Amino acid sequence: MTTTIVFDPLVPWPLLVMVAVIAALGVLLALVRGLRGWGLRGLAGAVVLAALAGPSFQQEDRAPLSDIVLMLEDSSASQKLGDRTAQTTQAADRLAAQIEARPDTELRRVIVPDGEGDAGTQMLTTLSEALAEEPRARVAGIVALTDGRVHDADLPIDLPAPFHVLLSGEADDWDRRLSVVGAPAFAIIGEPVLLTLRIDDLGAAPAGAAFAQLDISIDGEDAQRFNVPIGEDLELPVTLPHGGRNVIRFALPEAEGELTDRNNAAIIQINGVRDRLRVLLVSGQPHAGGRTWRNLLKSDSSVDLVHFTILRPPEKQDGVPVSELSLIAFPTRELFMEKIDDFDLIIFDRYKRRGILPALYLENIAQYVRSGGAVLVSAGPDFASADSLYRTPLGAVLPANPTARVLDEPYLPVVSELGDRHPVTTGLAKDDAWGRWLRQIDVTATSGNVVMTGVDDRPLLVLDRVDEGRVALLASDHAWLWNRGYEGGGPQLELLRRLAHWMMGEPELEEEALTANAEGQTMRIERRTLSETVPPLTITRPDGTTTELPLTPVAPGRFETVFTGPEIGLYRLENGDQVSVIGLGPSAPREFVETIADATALALVLSAMRGGVTRLEDGLPRIRNVRAGRPAAGRGWIGFTPRDAYETRDVRQTPILPAWLVLLLSAGLITAAWLREGRR
């Protein structure tokens, strides 16, 4: 039972103060005028003011409440290194027994799991949620069993009691870590780009290790091994082999005695782009569609175009002396012998043999194709003549041969069944919405893929690969009719753009490809093929296990599936002869960037309530009671602050000045003052 005096004024406190001031002025005036009853009048005013203040005796029936101790048990991924899990579990059970044995003390055990995704250990977030469920006035202490690797330590938190850390791990733990200091998201194909890596030995690393072995692989190919220094930034020049996504994996062999190899690998995904696309356009003679190719190529700012047009063939005899011609001699030898490998694509538009390009030059172009170059032939009537480009050394790499017939009749270009699956022609507008062309060169396809047909299903557009290079033959010079809107026109710009970019090896236009795009831990896998069916997809996980998934057709030549990776790391995808790799998340999760147990990140939280850090390998600390504001930790002990909390079960109030007593006292004092002043 507890008794206190409380006030419950009958009037607002400001009004009560005003009445008190008026009463005091009245008493002062009586004193100044020499009235002998001023003291009695003052006492009467004091009784009235006290009654207005409403004083009462308050008696409370209180029941004491127990103190609450929160124990945070870190179960994140880094706590599974070494013997930390067993060490923490054993210590938590023993500490729980000590706390529960204390009088008037309750224990709350809170598990701190891994954060969602790669958020790491969210200990302070978990602590905030636990504190929100408990009365702050009863929390006497907080103990965290952890390795100290907390990733939300900057979260502002107001602690009601001392916070202590019992640190897992061993003092002689050590780990070797590979980290990427700098890497670009894009790089130019064929030009070296600098990647900055670093290898560090953390903790009590063995002495004398100055170098480590580093394995480097690109797109899942066999790795190459190098010896690199430890503790220094390593600048590594890398040349991307192809356009699109290039996946580069760096890995360190696991060293003897280190905590984990989960941070011994790094994955870098760099998108390879071309600096400039160099195109050589050779026009055999001016014609209505000649400007079509030029406008298409010049409209792309990334294309460097060299245009060679034969305006005055050698057989032309017009009597004008050569010295008076306003034409610049074209550097044919330099272009077709010395600089030919600098071009990504060569286009022959209605070209025929005229003696301008000797057979040696054309043989060099054929070799250029076999070595990885690209040639596109836009055929006109000359392709069916005796001077046809097919009847040169270049004919050996062309995918079709002319029959010497020129079909001068209207026809509708049609995407073939195979063309529906080819990236160059798939998804184009419906055939019945296109305008007709008026001329086609009759050819017989000898190799490659016929993706468009014309008169009587004769080959119109043939695509082929020759060794490392690519060749395309367009058996008509009337594609420009679509550009002019003849009979409604057609997708001329889109068709020619796709055709040119396929010739230059753009990854998104590969007809046989296996690609994957990741969002979080889920990847969408796409298989492009010219076949009507594909075998199941084989996925190799980072731990070496494999999974087979069927691929579902979603469009002609396109199959897809979705897979959610159970862990972070490098996944290898295989389907037939197509292989691809993709990295999900960082190769070293956030939990394994820093692996050595250390409570430095929690220093500010510990100092807020003067808590302490104790290593579990040194044994459990003793528990003491400490007063608020005093040091809460010392050598071999930690302290809790008793809260002396209670629950009020009953409250009773008794007025000190009942109304009858106030009336009696005030009336008596006023009467006495009147009698005193009246000399009675």
LOTI-398901 format. One line per 10 residues: number of its first residue (from 1); their letters; for each residue x, y, z of C-alpha. Coordinates in steps of 0.25 Angstrom, whole numbers, padded with zeros to 4 digits. Example, Ala and Ser with C-alpha at 12.3 -4.5 7.8 and 13.67 -1.06 7.14 Angstrom:
2
1	AS	0049,-0018,0031 ~ 0055,-0004,0029
END
This chain:
680
1	MTTTIVFDPL	0000,0000,0000 ~ 0006,0014,-0004 ~ 0000,0027,0000 ~ 0003,0040,-0007 ~ -0003,0054,-0007 ~ -0010,0058,-0021 ~ -0017,0071,-0025 ~ -0030,0072,-0033 ~ -0033,0087,-0034 ~ -0047,0091,-0035
11	VPWPLLVMVA	-0044,0102,-0045 ~ -0033,0103,-0055 ~ -0019,0106,-0049 ~ -0017,0119,-0056 ~ -0031,0124,-0050 ~ -0026,0119,-0037 ~ -0013,0126,-0037 ~ -0021,0139,-0041 ~ -0030,0137,-0029 ~ -0018,0135,-0020
21	VIAALGVLLA	-0011,0148,-0025 ~ -0024,0156,-0023 ~ -0025,0150,-0008 ~ -0011,0154,-0006 ~ -0013,0168,-0011 ~ -0025,0169,-0001 ~ -0017,0164,0011 ~ -0006,0174,0007 ~ -0015,0186,0006 ~ -0021,0182,0020
31	LVRGLRGWGL	-0007,0182,0026 ~ -0004,0195,0020 ~ -0016,0202,0025 ~ -0013,0196,0039 ~ -0025,0187,0040 ~ -0022,0178,0052 ~ -0030,0166,0046 ~ -0021,0165,0033 ~ -0015,0152,0038 ~ -0028,0145,0041
41	RGLAGAVVLA	-0033,0149,0027 ~ -0020,0144,0021 ~ -0023,0130,0027 ~ -0037,0130,0023 ~ -0032,0133,0008 ~ -0022,0122,0009 ~ -0033,0112,0014 ~ -0041,0115,0002 ~ -0030,0114,-0008 ~ -0026,0101,-0002
51	ALAGPSFQQE	-0040,0096,-0003 ~ -0040,0100,-0018 ~ -0027,0093,-0021 ~ -0034,0080,-0017 ~ -0023,0072,-0009 ~ -0026,0058,-0006 ~ -0019,0046,0000 ~ -0017,0035,-0011 ~ -0015,0021,-0007 ~ -0010,0011,-0017
61	DRAPLSDIVL	-0010,-0004,-0016 ~ 0002,-0008,-0025 ~ 0007,-0022,-0029 ~ 0022,-0023,-0033 ~ 0025,-0028,-0048 ~ 0037,-0036,-0052 ~ 0048,-0031,-0061 ~ 0050,-0035,-0075 ~ 0063,-0039,-0082 ~ 0064,-0040,-0097
71	MLEDSSASQK	0074,-0050,-0103 ~ 0077,-0049,-0118 ~ 0082,-0062,-0124 ~ 0089,-0059,-0138 ~ 0086,-0070,-0147 ~ 0090,-0063,-0160 ~ 0099,-0070,-0171 ~ 0112,-0065,-0165 ~ 0109,-0071,-0152 ~ 0110,-0085,-0158
81	LGDRTAQTTQ	0125,-0083,-0161 ~ 0134,-0092,-0153 ~ 0128,-0097,-0140 ~ 0120,-0084,-0137 ~ 0106,-0090,-0138 ~ 0110,-0101,-0127 ~ 0117,-0090,-0119 ~ 0106,-0080,-0119 ~ 0095,-0091,-0116 ~ 0102,-0096,-0104
91	AADRLAAQIE	0105,-0083,-0099 ~ 0090,-0078,-0101 ~ 0085,-0090,-0093 ~ 0094,-0088,-0081 ~ 0092,-0073,-0081 ~ 0077,-0075,-0082 ~ 0078,-0084,-0070 ~ 0085,-0073,-0062 ~ 0075,-0062,-0065 ~ 0063,-0071,-0062
101	ARPDTELRRV	0069,-0074,-0049 ~ 0069,-0059,-0045 ~ 0058,-0055,-0036 ~ 0047,-0047,-0043 ~ 0053,-0048,-0056 ~ 0047,-0053,-0070 ~ 0055,-0057,-0082 ~ 0051,-0054,-0096 ~ 0059,-0062,-0107 ~ 0059,-0056,-0121
111	IVPDGEGDAG	0064,-0062,-0133 ~ 0071,-0053,-0143 ~ 0070,-0060,-0157 ~ 0077,-0056,-0170 ~ 0071,-0044,-0177 ~ 0063,-0045,-0189 ~ 0071,-0046,-0202 ~ 0085,-0041,-0199 ~ 0081,-0031,-0188 ~ 0091,-0038,-0178
121	TQMLTTLSEA	0088,-0039,-0163 ~ 0077,-0029,-0159 ~ 0080,-0030,-0144 ~ 0075,-0016,-0140 ~ 0063,-0017,-0148 ~ 0059,-0030,-0141 ~ 0062,-0024,-0127 ~ 0053,-0012,-0131 ~ 0042,-0022,-0134 ~ 0044,-0029,-0121
131	LAEEPRARVA	0044,-0016,-0112 ~ 0031,-0012,-0119 ~ 0025,-0024,-0113 ~ 0030,-0022,-0098 ~ 0027,-0011,-0088 ~ 0040,-0003,-0088 ~ 0039,0000,-0073 ~ 0041,-0015,-0071 ~ 0053,-0017,-0080 ~ 0065,-0019,-0071
141	GIVALTDGRV	0076,-0023,-0081 ~ 0079,-0028,-0095 ~ 0089,-0039,-0099 ~ 0093,-0042,-0113 ~ 0100,-0055,-0117 ~ 0106,-0052,-0130 ~ 0119,-0051,-0138 ~ 0117,-0036,-0139 ~ 0115,-0036,-0154 ~ 0102,-0027,-0154
151	HDADLPIDLP	0098,-0020,-0166 ~ 0088,-0010,-0160 ~ 0097,-0005,-0149 ~ 0094,0010,-0154 ~ 0079,0008,-0151 ~ 0075,0018,-0140 ~ 0070,0011,-0128 ~ 0066,0016,-0114 ~ 0070,0005,-0104 ~ 0063,0005,-0090
161	APFHVLLSGE	0074,-0004,-0084 ~ 0089,-0008,-0085 ~ 0092,-0016,-0098 ~ 0103,-0026,-0097 ~ 0110,-0035,-0108 ~ 0115,-0049,-0106 ~ 0124,-0051,-0118 ~ 0125,-0065,-0125 ~ 0137,-0070,-0133 ~ 0151,-0072,-0129
171	ADDWDRRLSV	0163,-0062,-0128 ~ 0171,-0069,-0138 ~ 0161,-0070,-0149 ~ 0166,-0065,-0163 ~ 0160,-0064,-0177 ~ 0164,-0061,-0191 ~ 0155,-0052,-0199 ~ 0154,-0048,-0213 ~ 0147,-0035,-0216 ~ 0144,-0027,-0229
181	VGAPAFAIIG	0149,-0012,-0227 ~ 0145,-0007,-0240 ~ 0138,-0012,-0253 ~ 0131,-0005,-0264 ~ 0117,-0010,-0268 ~ 0120,-0008,-0283 ~ 0133,-0010,-0291 ~ 0137,-0009,-0306 ~ 0139,-0022,-0313 ~ 0153,-0025,-0316
191	EPVLLTLRID	0159,-0014,-0308 ~ 0165,-0017,-0294 ~ 0157,-0012,-0282 ~ 0164,-0011,-0268 ~ 0157,-0019,-0256 ~ 0162,-0016,-0242 ~ 0163,-0028,-0233 ~ 0168,-0030,-0219 ~ 0172,-0042,-0210 ~ 0172,-0040,-0195
201	DLGAAPAGAA	0176,-0049,-0184 ~ 0167,-0045,-0172 ~ 0169,-0049,-0157 ~ 0180,-0057,-0152 ~ 0185,-0061,-0166 ~ 0198,-0070,-0166 ~ 0211,-0062,-0168 ~ 0219,-0063,-0181 ~ 0207,-0064,-0191 ~ 0210,-0053,-0202
211	FAQLDISIDG	0204,-0059,-0214 ~ 0191,-0066,-0217 ~ 0186,-0074,-0229 ~ 0175,-0068,-0237 ~ 0167,-0075,-0247 ~ 0160,-0067,-0259 ~ 0149,-0073,-0268 ~ 0140,-0066,-0278 ~ 0126,-0071,-0281 ~ 0129,-0084,-0274
221	EDAQRFNVPI	0141,-0088,-0282 ~ 0153,-0095,-0276 ~ 0160,-0086,-0266 ~ 0174,-0081,-0267 ~ 0182,-0080,-0254 ~ 0192,-0068,-0250 ~ 0200,-0065,-0238 ~ 0196,-0051,-0232 ~ 0200,-0043,-0220 ~ 0192,-0042,-0207
231	GEDLELPVTL	0188,-0029,-0201 ~ 0190,-0021,-0214 ~ 0180,-0015,-0224 ~ 0182,-0024,-0237 ~ 0179,-0017,-0250 ~ 0175,-0028,-0260 ~ 0173,-0024,-0275 ~ 0162,-0033,-0281 ~ 0158,-0033,-0296 ~ 0143,-0037,-0298
241	PHGGRNVIRF	0142,-0048,-0309 ~ 0128,-0045,-0313 ~ 0116,-0035,-0313 ~ 0105,-0036,-0302 ~ 0107,-0041,-0288 ~ 0121,-0047,-0285 ~ 0122,-0054,-0272 ~ 0136,-0054,-0265 ~ 0138,-0062,-0253 ~ 0150,-0061,-0244
251	ALPEAEGELT	0153,-0071,-0233 ~ 0163,-0075,-0223 ~ 0166,-0089,-0218 ~ 0162,-0092,-0204 ~ 0174,-0089,-0195 ~ 0176,-0099,-0183 ~ 0170,-0094,-0170 ~ 0162,-0082,-0175 ~ 0148,-0081,-0170 ~ 0141,-0082,-0184
261	DRNNAAIIQI	0142,-0082,-0199 ~ 0129,-0074,-0201 ~ 0137,-0061,-0203 ~ 0147,-0067,-0212 ~ 0140,-0065,-0225 ~ 0135,-0052,-0232 ~ 0126,-0052,-0244 ~ 0126,-0040,-0254 ~ 0116,-0038,-0265 ~ 0120,-0028,-0275
271	NGVRDRLRVL	0112,-0024,-0288 ~ 0121,-0024,-0300 ~ 0118,-0013,-0310 ~ 0124,-0009,-0323 ~ 0131,0004,-0323 ~ 0128,0007,-0338 ~ 0122,-0002,-0349 ~ 0130,0000,-0362 ~ 0123,-0003,-0374 ~ 0128,-0003,-0389
281	LVSGQPHAGG	0117,-0001,-0399 ~ 0121,-0004,-0414 ~ 0110,0000,-0424 ~ 0112,-0006,-0438 ~ 0104,0005,-0444 ~ 0094,0016,-0440 ~ 0079,0011,-0439 ~ 0066,0015,-0432 ~ 0069,0007,-0420 ~ 0084,0011,-0419
291	RTWRNLLKSD	0081,0022,-0409 ~ 0073,0012,-0400 ~ 0085,0005,-0395 ~ 0093,0018,-0393 ~ 0081,0025,-0385 ~ 0079,0012,-0376 ~ 0094,0012,-0372 ~ 0096,0027,-0371 ~ 0084,0028,-0362 ~ 0091,0019,-0351
301	SSVDLVHFTI	0101,0029,-0344 ~ 0109,0017,-0340 ~ 0112,0013,-0354 ~ 0125,0018,-0362 ~ 0121,0016,-0377 ~ 0131,0016,-0388 ~ 0123,0017,-0401 ~ 0129,0012,-0414 ~ 0121,0015,-0427 ~ 0126,0012,-0441
311	LRPPEKQDGV	0121,0024,-0450 ~ 0131,0022,-0461 ~ 0134,0007,-0465 ~ 0147,0005,-0473 ~ 0139,0001,-0485 ~ 0132,0015,-0486 ~ 0138,0023,-0497 ~ 0133,0037,-0497 ~ 0146,0044,-0502 ~ 0148,0052,-0489
321	PVSELSLIAF	0163,0052,-0485 ~ 0165,0045,-0471 ~ 0173,0057,-0467 ~ 0160,0066,-0468 ~ 0151,0056,-0460 ~ 0146,0062,-0447 ~ 0147,0048,-0440 ~ 0157,0044,-0429 ~ 0164,0031,-0432 ~ 0158,0021,-0422
331	PTRELFMEKI	0168,0014,-0413 ~ 0164,0000,-0417 ~ 0177,-0007,-0413 ~ 0177,-0001,-0400 ~ 0162,-0004,-0397 ~ 0162,-0019,-0403 ~ 0176,-0023,-0399 ~ 0182,-0015,-0387 ~ 0170,-0010,-0380 ~ 0159,-0021,-0383
341	DDFDLIIFDR	0160,-0027,-0369 ~ 0156,-0013,-0363 ~ 0142,-0014,-0369 ~ 0130,-0022,-0361 ~ 0122,-0023,-0374 ~ 0124,-0022,-0389 ~ 0111,-0019,-0398 ~ 0111,-0021,-0413 ~ 0099,-0014,-0419 ~ 0097,-0018,-0433
351	YKRRGILPAL	0112,-0021,-0435 ~ 0117,-0028,-0448 ~ 0131,-0031,-0453 ~ 0136,-0019,-0460 ~ 0151,-0020,-0458 ~ 0151,-0010,-0446 ~ 0153,-0021,-0436 ~ 0163,-0032,-0440 ~ 0161,-0046,-0437 ~ 0172,-0045,-0427
361	YLENIAQYVR	0164,-0035,-0419 ~ 0151,-0043,-0420 ~ 0159,-0056,-0415 ~ 0163,-0047,-0403 ~ 0149,-0044,-0400 ~ 0145,-0058,-0400 ~ 0156,-0061,-0390 ~ 0152,-0049,-0382 ~ 0138,-0056,-0381 ~ 0144,-0070,-0377
371	SGGAVLVSAG	0152,-0062,-0366 ~ 0140,-0056,-0360 ~ 0136,-0045,-0369 ~ 0122,-0042,-0375 ~ 0117,-0040,-0389 ~ 0104,-0036,-0394 ~ 0100,-0037,-0409 ~ 0088,-0029,-0414 ~ 0086,-0035,-0427 ~ 0081,-0028,-0440
381	PDFASADSLY	0080,-0033,-0454 ~ 0095,-0033,-0455 ~ 0096,-0045,-0445 ~ 0089,-0054,-0456 ~ 0099,-0050,-0467 ~ 0112,-0055,-0471 ~ 0119,-0043,-0463 ~ 0112,-0048,-0451 ~ 0119,-0047,-0437 ~ 0116,-0062,-0436
391	RTPLGAVLPA	0126,-0065,-0447 ~ 0138,-0059,-0439 ~ 0146,-0065,-0427 ~ 0135,-0059,-0418 ~ 0125,-0069,-0424 ~ 0131,-0080,-0415 ~ 0125,-0074,-0403 ~ 0111,-0070,-0408 ~ 0099,-0078,-0404 ~ 0092,-0079,-0417
401	NPTARVLDEP	0096,-0079,-0432 ~ 0088,-0071,-0443 ~ 0081,-0079,-0454 ~ 0083,-0067,-0464 ~ 0068,-0064,-0463 ~ 0062,-0050,-0459 ~ 0047,-0051,-0455 ~ 0041,-0037,-0458 ~ 0027,-0039,-0453 ~ 0020,-0034,-0440
411	YLPVVSELGD	0020,-0043,-0428 ~ 0018,-0043,-0413 ~ 0031,-0045,-0404 ~ 0027,-0056,-0394 ~ 0034,-0060,-0381 ~ 0037,-0075,-0382 ~ 0033,-0085,-0372 ~ 0048,-0085,-0367 ~ 0048,-0070,-0368 ~ 0037,-0070,-0357
421	RHPVTTGLAK	0047,-0075,-0348 ~ 0059,-0067,-0352 ~ 0062,-0054,-0344 ~ 0064,-0046,-0357 ~ 0050,-0049,-0362 ~ 0042,-0054,-0350 ~ 0030,-0045,-0346 ~ 0030,-0036,-0358 ~ 0016,-0031,-0363 ~ 0006,-0040,-0369
431	DDAWGRWLRQ	0010,-0043,-0384 ~ -0004,-0039,-0389 ~ -0001,-0025,-0384 ~ 0012,-0023,-0393 ~ 0013,-0017,-0406 ~ 0019,-0025,-0418 ~ 0032,-0025,-0424 ~ 0034,-0025,-0439 ~ 0047,-0032,-0442 ~ 0054,-0045,-0437
441	IDVTATSGNV	0067,-0052,-0441 ~ 0065,-0067,-0442 ~ 0075,-0074,-0433 ~ 0076,-0088,-0427 ~ 0080,-0089,-0413 ~ 0092,-0098,-0410 ~ 0094,-0095,-0396 ~ 0089,-0087,-0384 ~ 0075,-0083,-0380 ~ 0064,-0078,-0390
451	VMTGVDDRPL	0056,-0068,-0381 ~ 0048,-0061,-0392 ~ 0043,-0066,-0405 ~ 0037,-0059,-0417 ~ 0032,-0064,-0431 ~ 0027,-0078,-0430 ~ 0034,-0080,-0416 ~ 0047,-0077,-0422 ~ 0058,-0073,-0412 ~ 0058,-0058,-0410
461	LVLDRVDEGR	0067,-0056,-0398 ~ 0077,-0067,-0394 ~ 0086,-0066,-0382 ~ 0098,-0075,-0379 ~ 0110,-0076,-0370 ~ 0123,-0079,-0377 ~ 0134,-0084,-0367 ~ 0135,-0072,-0357 ~ 0128,-0062,-0366 ~ 0114,-0059,-0371
471	VALLASDHAW	0108,-0057,-0385 ~ 0094,-0052,-0390 ~ 0088,-0052,-0404 ~ 0076,-0043,-0407 ~ 0071,-0048,-0421 ~ 0065,-0035,-0425 ~ 0068,-0020,-0426 ~ 0054,-0015,-0423 ~ 0054,-0014,-0408 ~ 0053,0001,-0410
481	LWNRGYEGGG	0039,0000,-0415 ~ 0034,-0003,-0400 ~ 0042,0010,-0397 ~ 0034,0018,-0407 ~ 0021,0012,-0402 ~ 0018,0005,-0415 ~ 0004,-0003,-0413 ~ 0005,0001,-0398 ~ 0020,-0002,-0396 ~ 0025,-0011,-0386
491	PQLELLRRLA	0035,-0013,-0374 ~ 0047,-0010,-0383 ~ 0055,-0002,-0373 ~ 0053,-0012,-0362 ~ 0057,-0024,-0371 ~ 0069,-0017,-0376 ~ 0073,-0013,-0362 ~ 0072,-0027,-0357 ~ 0079,-0033,-0368 ~ 0091,-0023,-0367
501	HWMMGEPELE	0092,-0025,-0352 ~ 0091,-0040,-0353 ~ 0102,-0040,-0363 ~ 0111,-0032,-0353 ~ 0108,-0043,-0342 ~ 0099,-0035,-0333 ~ 0095,-0045,-0321 ~ 0080,-0042,-0321 ~ 0079,-0047,-0336 ~ 0086,-0060,-0334
511	EEALTANAEG	0077,-0071,-0340 ~ 0083,-0081,-0330 ~ 0085,-0075,-0316 ~ 0082,-0079,-0302 ~ 0081,-0066,-0293 ~ 0076,-0063,-0279 ~ 0072,-0051,-0271 ~ 0071,-0050,-0256 ~ 0062,-0043,-0247 ~ 0066,-0046,-0233
521	QTMRIERRTL	0068,-0061,-0231 ~ 0058,-0064,-0243 ~ 0064,-0065,-0257 ~ 0056,-0065,-0270 ~ 0063,-0074,-0280 ~ 0060,-0073,-0295 ~ 0065,-0082,-0306 ~ 0065,-0078,-0320 ~ 0066,-0088,-0331 ~ 0062,-0091,-0345
531	SETVPPLTIT	0058,-0105,-0341 ~ 0044,-0109,-0338 ~ 0047,-0116,-0325 ~ 0058,-0115,-0314 ~ 0063,-0124,-0304 ~ 0061,-0122,-0289 ~ 0070,-0111,-0282 ~ 0081,-0115,-0273 ~ 0084,-0105,-0262 ~ 0097,-0107,-0253
541	RPDGTTTELP	0096,-0100,-0240 ~ 0108,-0094,-0233 ~ 0109,-0106,-0224 ~ 0110,-0115,-0236 ~ 0097,-0122,-0236 ~ 0088,-0122,-0248 ~ 0074,-0120,-0252 ~ 0066,-0123,-0265 ~ 0055,-0114,-0269 ~ 0046,-0115,-0282
551	LTPVAPGRFE	0046,-0103,-0291 ~ 0032,-0097,-0295 ~ 0030,-0092,-0309 ~ 0025,-0077,-0308 ~ 0027,-0073,-0323 ~ 0032,-0079,-0335 ~ 0047,-0082,-0333 ~ 0046,-0078,-0318 ~ 0045,-0086,-0305 ~ 0045,-0081,-0291
561	TVFTGPEIGL	0045,-0086,-0277 ~ 0046,-0080,-0263 ~ 0055,-0085,-0252 ~ 0058,-0079,-0238 ~ 0072,-0082,-0233 ~ 0072,-0087,-0218 ~ 0086,-0080,-0216 ~ 0094,-0069,-0220 ~ 0106,-0072,-0230 ~ 0109,-0076,-0245
571	YRLENGDQVS	0099,-0085,-0252 ~ 0103,-0092,-0265 ~ 0092,-0094,-0276 ~ 0093,-0105,-0286 ~ 0083,-0108,-0298 ~ 0088,-0117,-0309 ~ 0101,-0110,-0314 ~ 0097,-0097,-0308 ~ 0104,-0093,-0294 ~ 0102,-0080,-0286
581	VIGLGPSAPR	0105,-0076,-0272 ~ 0098,-0066,-0263 ~ 0101,-0061,-0249 ~ 0090,-0059,-0239 ~ 0093,-0049,-0228 ~ 0107,-0046,-0224 ~ 0117,-0058,-0224 ~ 0121,-0055,-0210 ~ 0108,-0051,-0202 ~ 0108,-0040,-0192
591	EFVETIADAT	0109,-0050,-0181 ~ 0122,-0054,-0186 ~ 0129,-0041,-0189 ~ 0134,-0040,-0175 ~ 0135,-0053,-0168 ~ 0144,-0051,-0156 ~ 0136,-0049,-0143 ~ 0137,-0034,-0139 ~ 0127,-0025,-0131 ~ 0133,-0012,-0136
601	ALALVLSAMR	0120,-0009,-0144 ~ 0112,-0009,-0131 ~ 0121,0000,-0124 ~ 0111,0012,-0124 ~ 0100,0003,-0119 ~ 0108,-0003,-0108 ~ 0113,0011,-0103 ~ 0099,0017,-0102 ~ 0096,0009,-0089 ~ 0110,0006,-0086
611	GGVTRLEDGL	0109,-0009,-0089 ~ 0121,-0018,-0092 ~ 0127,-0029,-0101 ~ 0131,-0043,-0097 ~ 0137,-0054,-0105 ~ 0130,-0067,-0103 ~ 0143,-0075,-0104 ~ 0147,-0068,-0091 ~ 0134,-0074,-0084 ~ 0121,-0068,-0080
621	PRIRNVRAGR	0121,-0055,-0072 ~ 0115,-0053,-0058 ~ 0102,-0045,-0057 ~ 0101,-0034,-0047 ~ 0091,-0023,-0044 ~ 0095,-0009,-0047 ~ 0088,0005,-0045 ~ 0084,0013,-0057 ~ 0095,0021,-0063 ~ 0106,0013,-0057
631	PAAGRGWIGF	0116,0004,-0065 ~ 0109,-0008,-0069 ~ 0120,-0017,-0072 ~ 0134,-0021,-0067 ~ 0144,-0032,-0067 ~ 0137,-0045,-0066 ~ 0123,-0039,-0063 ~ 0111,-0032,-0070 ~ 0100,-0024,-0063 ~ 0085,-0023,-0063
641	TPRDAYETRD	0078,-0011,-0058 ~ 0066,-0015,-0049 ~ 0054,-0007,-0053 ~ 0045,-0008,-0040 ~ 0033,-0008,-0049 ~ 0019,-0010,-0043 ~ 0004,-0012,-0046 ~ -0006,-0003,-0039 ~ -0018,-0011,-0035 ~ -0026,-0001,-0027
651	VRQTPILPAW	-0026,0014,-0025 ~ -0034,0021,-0014 ~ -0034,0036,-0011 ~ -0039,0043,0002 ~ -0040,0059,0002 ~ -0032,0066,0012 ~ -0041,0077,0013 ~ -0056,0073,0013 ~ -0066,0084,0009 ~ -0072,0085,0023
661	LVLLLSAGLI	-0058,0087,0029 ~ -0054,0098,0019 ~ -0067,0105,0022 ~ -0065,0104,0037 ~ -0051,0109,0036 ~ -0053,0120,0026 ~ -0065,0125,0033 ~ -0059,0125,0047 ~ -0046,0132,0042 ~ -0054,0143,0035
671	TAAWLREGRR	-0063,0145,0047 ~ -0051,0146,0057 ~ -0044,0156,0048 ~ -0057,0164,0048 ~ -0058,0164,0063 ~ -0043,0167,0064 ~ -0045,0179,0056 ~ -0058,0183,0063 ~ -0050,0182,0077 ~ -0059,0172,0082
END
